[in-house]
Amino acid sequence: MQSITQMTRVVRVQGDFLLQGNKRLSGRGAHICPQCIESPNLAKSLARSFKAPMPKELLQQLKEIAKKDCVES
């Protein structure tokens, strides 16, 4: 199990999806570990959690973050 500091948090605030940076955002959120970002079922899992379809742009941003984390490791 990963520590929460190693995970990426996606937040839904008033219908908009955001990636949490350094500042803690209020709203419905989900923590995603780097290995789960590569999962083919990620969009479906997040859509179920947020009860709304995930924007493709957000999924692309998550994949870019995962790639950057792999390079830094």
C-alpha positions, 0 to 999 in steps of 0.5 A: 500500500502506498502512502497518501503523499505518493498518490495523486488526488483528483477532486470534483468541485462544483462539477469541475474536475481538478488535480490537487496540487500543494493546496488541499481542495475541498470537494469530493476527491479520490486518491490514485496510486501511480500504478493505478493510473496506468490501469485501463479501467481507471476512467470507469472507476473514477466515473463511478466514484464521482458519479460523472464521466471523466474528462479525457483531458484529465485522464491524459494529465494523470498519465503524464504525471505517472510518466514524470514520476517514473522518470524521477524514480 
